[in-house]
Amino acid sequence: MRTFATIGWLLLAGCGPVLTPVKAQDVAQGVQALAAHTSPPRVVWIVDKSESMNDWLDPGDPSGPAKLAVLRSWFSEALVQLAAPARHGLVLFPADQSCGAPATFTQEVPAVDDGSLARVVASVAAVAPGGGTPTAATLHFVGGAVAPDPTTRTIVVLVTDGLPNCNTTNLNSCKTPVACRCTLASCGPEGSPYCTLGCLDDANTIGATQELANLGFELLVVGLGQDVGGPSSDVLRSFVQPLARRCALDSDCHAGSRCDVEAGLCQERFFQVTTEADLSAPLRRVAQELTESARCAWFLDQDVSTGTLSVAVGGVEVPVGAEGYELSSGRQLRLHGAACAKLLADASLTPVLRFKP
């Protein structure tokens, strides 16, 4: 973590503080001191270990890899690719071989960056699949167990190979198949627990992702396998709609993402994985988020507003917005686009913010 303050100017330095003399006219105009710091983000991996993880990645190709083998290989690669500082935690679901919701972390998110990703990878390597897909209950658990922290980013990565189910309070049942939208081979007969537990639990899951958004958490969803392709991918994609960035053009979105012009939302938080090669995209995205956090995400020690800030990088004024900077919760500053790219390319470059209340 890097923290410092100057009088009159807030300087965000890549390697250390760079002090700029206070200008007399700035003091006269009420420019004040402010401090900021960077912080390794919290990454919460939520990984589906349901029975179907034993199935082939491509059901039509039994000579290909099983989803569990692909998942383990992917996490091993993550240990190599995700080198930027971060604090990783893991929640495997279900908590049992049925529909149990997690009550504890498989691997806690540590207070400091201490090699936590290696523990996550080891836990995934030891997974024994079984049970259903209580996605909503798992997201609710994470939202209640991870306290909001305005001094760091919290990135939640959900990796699942199936549609959410296992909701004992689901109002739909196999008695009305159209409303149930059964996620299993069969949800009957009536009277069976799967008559309710097997029904799609999409509304509850979308509500859980909205809770995460309200906490300021960021969510990425990885749909693993052919079973979550086609219409099923639309269900998983809907989970991240509450967190989607508004857009008018592709350039308003994250690099490599597109803008759904009709909806006015970036399609950049859901990744469909139907081949092993597809897994490179979400891994690159997580790696980029962590790398950018080290240089482009800053946390202020007091609340400010965009109307009080003037941001410059390399002597060039940075606008507010997807290609400039965004300020959330009054303290979380994110630099995007060309401004962030400049900082990543030149470690000696120092962005400067003027603050006037």
Phi and psi in degrees as a GROMACS rama.xvg file:
@    title "Ramachandran Plot"
@    xaxis  label "Phi"
@    yaxis  label "Psi"
@TYPE xy
-118.725  126.151  ARG-2
-137.129  137.847  THR-3
-166.563  163.661  PHE-4
-135.945  150.55  ALA-5
-129.806  162.077  THR-6
-89.6914  123.141  ILE-7
92.1537  -32.4461  GLY-8
-132.042  142.786  TRP-9
-99.4752  119.611  LEU-10
-110.155  125.494  LEU-11
-106.102  104.935  LEU-12
-103.016  142.482  ALA-13
-72.6393  -35.3125  GLY-14
-115.407  -19.9204  CYS-15
170.445  176.12  GLY-16
-67.092  139.694  PRO-17
-123.416  111.809  VAL-18
-88.9149  129.416  LEU-19
-108.37  131.037  THR-20
-57.8098  143.381  PRO-21
-75.376  128.381  VAL-22
-84.0634  137.346  LYS-23
-58.1682  -40.439  ALA-24
-67.5032  -29.0651  GLN-25
-68.1906  -43.0157  ASP-26
-61.1114  -42.0823  VAL-27
-63.5046  -30.2402  ALA-28
-89.1628  3.50097  GLN-29
88.3438  18.8352  GLY-30
-67.4804  133.121  VAL-31
-115.704  168.319  GLN-32
-77.6889  152.729  ALA-33
-153.862  150.148  LEU-34
-123.046  152.34  ALA-35
-145.901  161.291  ALA-36
-149.503  158.83  HIS-37
-99.1637  160.269  THR-38
-151.9  133.447  SER-39
-56.9916  126.764  PRO-40
-67.1759  158.874  PRO-41
-90.7732  129.102  ARG-42
-118.241  116.196  VAL-43
-105.176  111.439  VAL-44
-89.0669  122.619  TRP-45
-112.183  111.806  ILE-46
-119.162  126.521  VAL-47
-73.8136  124.084  ASP-48
-119.032  28.8007  LYS-49
-63.6696  166.551  SER-50
-54.0808  -35.2815  GLU-51
-68.6558  -9.06562  SER-52
-66.9261  -14.0182  MET-53
-79.7356  -12.3941  ASN-54
-76.6912  167.988  ASP-55
-69.7527  147.656  TRP-56
-58.761  -42.0828  LEU-57
-115.242  106.23  ASP-58
-57.5051  -23.633  PRO-59
-84.5673  -0.976814  GLY-60
-132.63  81.0841  ASP-61
-66.9498  -8.48805  PRO-62
-84.7873  -10.1927  SER-63
-83.815  -176.443  GLY-64
-78.1464  153.74  PRO-65
-78.7718  153.81  ALA-66
-59.8991  -38.1574  LYS-67
-63.7808  -40.5313  LEU-68
-64.3948  -40.5354  ALA-69
-64.8131  -41.8357  VAL-70
-61.3615  -46.1354  LEU-71
-62.5708  -41.8369  ARG-72
-63.9472  -39.2203  SER-73
-63.5086  -43.2412  TRP-74
-69.0099  -33.8337  PHE-75
-63.1892  -39.5902  SER-76
-67.7689  -34.4134  GLU-77
-60.0433  -34.9473  ALA-78
-60.7005  -29.5304  LEU-79
-85.6413  -43.5574  VAL-80
-79.0018  -31.9812  GLN-81
-93.5354  72.7059  LEU-82
-87.962  -19.1677  ALA-83
-66.4507  150.543  ALA-84
-58.2997  134.776  PRO-85
-166.959  160.054  ALA-86
-113.944  110.98  ARG-87
-101.798  138.505  HIS-88
-131.835  165.898  GLY-89
-139.369  136.562  LEU-90
-126.71  117.918  VAL-91
-95.0731  139.661  LEU-92
-140.681  147.053  PHE-93
-72.1657  169.305  PRO-94
-77.8144  -13.167  ALA-95
-134.825  -157.554  ASP-96
-99.0003  20.7493  GLN-97
-131.715  -111.171  SER-98
-124.456  20.5451  CYS-99
-66.4203  132.976  GLY-100
-82.2247  142.478  ALA-101
-62.5674  144.267  PRO-102
-119.256  -9.313  ALA-103
-142.974  163.249  THR-104
-76.9975  143.3  PHE-105
-68.3441  -42.0978  THR-106
-136.042  119.299  GLN-107
-65.9589  149.491  GLU-108
-75.842  118.824  VAL-109
-75.7876  163.326  PRO-110
-74.989  -24.749  ALA-111
-132.747  160.05  VAL-112
-73.4973  107.049  ASP-113
-131.598  34.5506  ASP-114
78.8114  26.7042  GLY-115
-65.0125  -28.0362  SER-116
-61.9416  -34.8794  LEU-117
-61.8322  -36.6314  ALA-118
-69.0588  -38.0644  ARG-119
-62.3902  -46.3015  VAL-120
-61.1987  -41.4449  VAL-121
-64.5975  -37.9411  ALA-122
-67.9198  -40.0066  SER-123
-65.149  -37.5751  VAL-124
-63.3909  -25.4786  ALA-125
-97.5549  8.13359  ALA-126
-62.9427  137.27  VAL-127
-116.411  103.675  ALA-128
-62.3222  152.269  PRO-129
167.064  146.379  GLY-130
97.4893  -170.252  GLY-131
-97.2981  -152.661  GLY-132
-131.884  75.3785  THR-133
-81.0417  65.3558  PRO-134
-62.2889  -47.8397  THR-135
-60.824  -47.0707  ALA-136
-61.5474  -34.7894  ALA-137
-69.7956  -42.5251  THR-138
-64.9229  -38.8263  LEU-139
-60.0466  -42.0009  HIS-140
-60.369  -47.7042  PHE-141
-61.556  -42.7895  VAL-142
-61.6705  -30.43  GLY-143
-89.0066  -23.5734  GLY-144
-92.5174  -25.0163  ALA-145
-101.689  110.522  VAL-146
-70.8304  137.809  ALA-147
-57.8516  140.941  PRO-148
-139.289  106.018  ASP-149
-71.0371  -3.27109  PRO-150
-100  7.63951  THR-151
-157.471  163.703  THR-152
-86.4974  147.714  ARG-153
-124.026  115.381  THR-154
-111.555  121.641  ILE-155
-105.394  126.503  VAL-156
-116.466  110.862  VAL-157
-96.1407  121.385  LEU-158
-115.463  114.882  VAL-159
-140.916  149.822  THR-160
-112.369  9.02792  ASP-161
-149.997  168.827  GLY-162
-79.7094  150.27  LEU-163
-68.9205  139.012  PRO-164
-148.106  -150.837  ASN-165
68.5325  23.3304  CYS-166
-94.6957  108.345  ASN-167
-68.0357  -19.1963  THR-168
-102.937  12.4632  THR-169
-58.4711  127.749  ASN-170
-72.9378  -17.635  LEU-171
-93.2327  156.541  ASN-172
-151.76  175.03  SER-173
-67.4548  -8.96915  CYS-174
-65.2273  -26.3392  LYS-175
-126.421  83.785  THR-176
-54.0436  -37.2096  PRO-177
-64.3726  -40.0955  VAL-178
-77.37  -33.5473  ALA-179
-65.6831  -44.3702  CYS-180
50.9534  63.5136  ARG-181
-52.0621  132.818  CYS-182
-97.4745  -1.69767  THR-183
-110.63  176.597  LEU-184
-61.7428  -33.9352  ALA-185
-156.083  139.982  SER-186
-107.84  1.63493  CYS-187
-93.5263  -177.742  GLY-188
-82.4398  173.879  PRO-189
-57.3167  137.72  GLU-190
99.5213  -21.9641  GLY-191
-73.2732  145.435  SER-192
-60.4009  -27.1641  PRO-193
-76.6005  -8.34017  TYR-194
-62.3463  -27.7064  CYS-195
-107.479  -46.9048  THR-196
-63.3216  -27.4273  LEU-197
-82.7955  -9.67679  GLY-198
-73.5114  150.267  CYS-199
-60.8271  132.731  LEU-200
-112.454  53.0324  ASP-201
-76.5546  -43.9199  ASP-202
-62.1835  -42.4478  ALA-203
-64.0383  -37.7136  ASN-204
-70.2323  -40.6829  THR-205
-62.1455  -38.6171  ILE-206
-62.7932  -37.2461  GLY-207
-67.4527  -38.1565  ALA-208
-69.3778  -31.7325  THR-209
-65.4505  -36.8824  GLN-210
-60.0726  -42.5333  GLU-211
-62.9753  -41.1392  LEU-212
-62.2558  -40.3545  ALA-213
-65.2602  -25.97  ASN-214
-82.1554  -7.0695  LEU-215
87.9078  10.9314  GLY-216
-81.5303  151.359  PHE-217
-106.665  141.94  GLU-218
-127.187  131.998  LEU-219
-119.359  140.559  LEU-220
-122.453  129.218  VAL-221
-113.388  115.87  VAL-222
-93.4607  114.65  GLY-223
-102.88  115.428  LEU-224
104.782  165.548  GLY-225
-66.7871  -25.2198  GLN-226
-64.761  -21.8242  ASP-227
-108.904  26.7471  VAL-228
-93.5439  179.722  GLY-229
58.7292  -136.699  GLY-230
-58.8741  -30.3624  PRO-231
-62.6749  -33.597  SER-232
-65.2177  -29.1343  SER-233
-64.9447  -35.5577  ASP-234
-64.8079  -48.7346  VAL-235
-64.804  -38.2817  LEU-236
-63.5116  -32.8011  ARG-237
-65.7582  -22.0553  SER-238
-62.9708  -31.8923  PHE-239
-97.5638  2.49649  VAL-240
-59.1334  -38.5686  GLN-241
-62.0761  -18.3102  PRO-242
-107.494  1.70975  LEU-243
-69.5331  143.71  ALA-244
-80.402  138.919  ARG-245
-75.2749  148.437  ARG-246
-155.248  162.631  CYS-247
-122.868  -25.623  ALA-248
-135.392  161.751  LEU-249
-59.1213  -31.9818  ASP-250
-66.7126  -15.2059  SER-251
-79.1906  -10.5162  ASP-252
-104.675  174.081  CYS-253
-60.6857  147.918  HIS-254
-53.2355  130.713  ALA-255
86.4182  -1.61235  GLY-256
-103.923  165.486  SER-257
-121.21  161.191  ARG-258
-101.305  126.2  CYS-259
-81.793  95.4581  ASP-260
-61.2965  -38.3335  VAL-261
-62.7765  -44.0862  GLU-262
-82.5647  -20.6971  ALA-263
71.6265  28.1121  GLY-264
-131.211  143.76  LEU-265
-74.7448  136.473  CYS-266
-99.5593  74.3202  GLN-267
-130.837  6.03316  GLU-268
-115.566  -3.19632  ARG-269
-116.597  134.69  PHE-270
-125.709  119.288  PHE-271
-90.8176  124.5  GLN-272
-117.871  106.36  VAL-273
-115.709  -9.847  THR-274
-135.165  162.275  THR-275
-60.8497  -34.5891  GLU-276
-64.6726  -28.1193  ALA-277
-64.3067  -22.2464  ASP-278
-70.2082  -15.2216  LEU-279
-66.3563  -32.0961  SER-280
-65.3304  -52.6774  ALA-281
-64.3929  -32.3323  PRO-282
-66.707  -42.2186  LEU-283
-61.4411  -38.4526  ARG-284
-65.2887  -45.7828  ARG-285
-63.1997  -43.3989  VAL-286
-59.9512  -41.3223  ALA-287
-65.9659  -40.7588  GLN-288
-60.9277  -41.5475  GLU-289
-70.4636  -39.7227  LEU-290
-64.5048  -43.5817  THR-291
-66.7651  -31.5844  GLU-292
-59.835  -34.7382  SER-293
-68.6695  -24.2004  ALA-294
-125.048  -22.8076  ARG-295
-117.426  0.763912  CYS-296
-118.312  120.753  ALA-297
-130.72  151.113  TRP-298
-126.756  119.831  PHE-299
-83.883  151.029  LEU-300
-88.0813  2.14219  ASP-301
-153.58  159.383  GLN-302
-71.4882  136.759  ASP-303
-137.776  177.651  VAL-304
-132.021  161.143  SER-305
-60.6161  -27.3528  THR-306
-71.0542  -13.7117  GLY-307
-103.699  -2.43309  THR-308
-110.342  142.975  LEU-309
-128.11  113.985  SER-310
-106.984  133.718  VAL-311
-136.302  142.282  ALA-312
-129.396  120.95  VAL-313
62.6862  29.964  GLY-314
81.1882  2.95573  GLY-315
-107.407  129.414  VAL-316
-63.2116  136.015  GLU-317
-104.822  124.192  VAL-318
-77.8787  166.911  PRO-319
-80.5191  137.02  VAL-320
134.539  -174.768  GLY-321
-63.0599  -25.8303  ALA-322
-101.386  5.94792  GLU-323
-128.398  -109.385  GLY-324
-131.908  154.847  TYR-325
-128.042  141.583  GLU-326
-121.718  120.593  LEU-327
-123.102  149.795  SER-328
57.571  17.0244  SER-329
77.0621  -10.8798  GLY-330
-134.127  -17.5945  ARG-331
-97.0574  113.639  GLN-332
-106.863  124.471  LEU-333
-121.429  127.751  ARG-334
-97.3302  136.907  LEU-335
-124.471  175.813  HIS-336
53.5396  -135.461  GLY-337
-61.9613  -35.0935  ALA-338
-64.0486  -45.8214  ALA-339
-66.9011  -40.0588  CYS-340
-60.0491  -38.607  ALA-341
-62.7764  -42.0775  LYS-342
-67.4344  -38.4303  LEU-343
-68.7501  -30.9905  LEU-344
-82.8776  -21.8017  ALA-345
-137.628  100.446  ASP-346
-66.3281  -17.7452  ALA-347
-86.927  -8.61531  SER-348
-74.7559  136.955  LEU-349
-121.468  113.864  THR-350
-73.2487  147.869  PRO-351
-127.375  134.857  VAL-352
-119.543  130.287  LEU-353
-94.1577  136.733  ARG-354
-125.342  124.08  PHE-355
-136.815  112.964  LYS-356
